[in-house]
Amino acid sequence: MIRTGDYRHVVEIQVRSEVKDAAGEAADTWNVFARRRAAIQRTPGDEVFASAQRGGRVPVVLRLRWMEGVRTAMRLVFRCGCCAGRGVHDVKSAIAADGRNEEMLITAEEHTEGTP
């Protein structure tokens, strides 16, 4: 059952596009694919510990209303308690939460410098 009160975080889903700069060189830019309200589910403590062992990228799970087109090449931008300030997170998976395409679960990890 969808409880709209749980969707208290505003999430921006962004998609990468390639544009040409003034010199004609290709440059990557991020465009807004969608803005949605979502519930952010905290990662259990054992997963936080395990992620620290793998390099510190803590997974975050977001629950939001179903939408088509979310892919792993996208990223999420939102504010929450899991990151300092404005968090940029890389999408790792996007699946139907209930099998009926009413809600979806997006698993993402905090973006670190040096990753595309």
N, C-alpha and C positions, 0 to 999 in steps of 0.2 A: 504494500500500500504506500502511495506517495504522500508524504507529509510535507507540505510546502514550507512549514516553519523551520524545517531542517536546512533548507536551502538559503543560508544567510550570507554566504560568501559570493562576491561577484568575480567571475573567472572570465578571462579573455583567452580565447583559443586563437592562436596565430599560425599562419602558414607561410613558409618561406617562398619568396619569388626572386627571380633574377632580373635585374634591371641594368641598363647601360648608363654609366656616369657620363659627365661632360667630355671626357677623353675617349669615350667609346669602349671603355673597359667594363667587363661584367662585374656586377657587385650584388651581393645578397641583401635583401631587405625582408622584413617581416610585416605581413599585412593581417588585419583582423579578419578571421574566418567567421567568428561568432562571439557574442558575449552572453553568458548564461549565469544563472544563480546555481550554486552547488553546495552540497554538504561535504566537508572535508573530514575524512575518517583518519583518526590518529593511527600511526603504525605501532603495533605491539612492541613492547620493550625488547624482546628477543630478536626481532627483525632489525631494530635500531642497532643493537649490539653487533649483529652479523654484518650489517652494512658498514659499520665503522671498521670492521676487520677487512672489508673489501675496498676501502678507499673513501669511506665517509659519505657516500651518496645515499641518503635515506629516502626510501620510497614513500609516496603519499598516495592515498586512494581518494578519489573524488566521486561522489554520486550526484548525477544530474538527470534531467529529463532526456529521453532518447533523442538523438539527432543523427542523421546520416552524414557520412563523409569524414569523420574524425579518424586520422591515421597516425602512425608512429612517426612520421616525418614532421609532425606539428609540435608546438610547444604551448604551455599554459603560463599565463602571467596572472598572479593574484597575491594578495596579502594574507598572511596567516601567522600563527605562532610557531610554525615549523622552520621559518627562515627569517633572517634579519631584514625587515623592510619589505620591499617588493620582490617577491620570489619568482624566478623564471625556472620552469620545470619542463623537462623533455618528456613527451608522451612515450610510454613503453608499451601500453596496451589499452584498447578500448573495446569493451564487450557489453552485451546486453545483460543487465543485472537479473532479469526475471524471465528471460526467454520470450517475452511478449513485446519487446521493443517499447516499453513504457519508460524504463529507467536504464541508465548505462553506468558502468563503472570504468573510470579511467585511472590507470596506474601510471604514475609519473615519478621522475627523480629530479632532484634539484640540479639545475644546469651549472656546470663548472666551466671556467675559462679554458679555452683550448679545445673544447668539443664543439662541433658545428651546430 
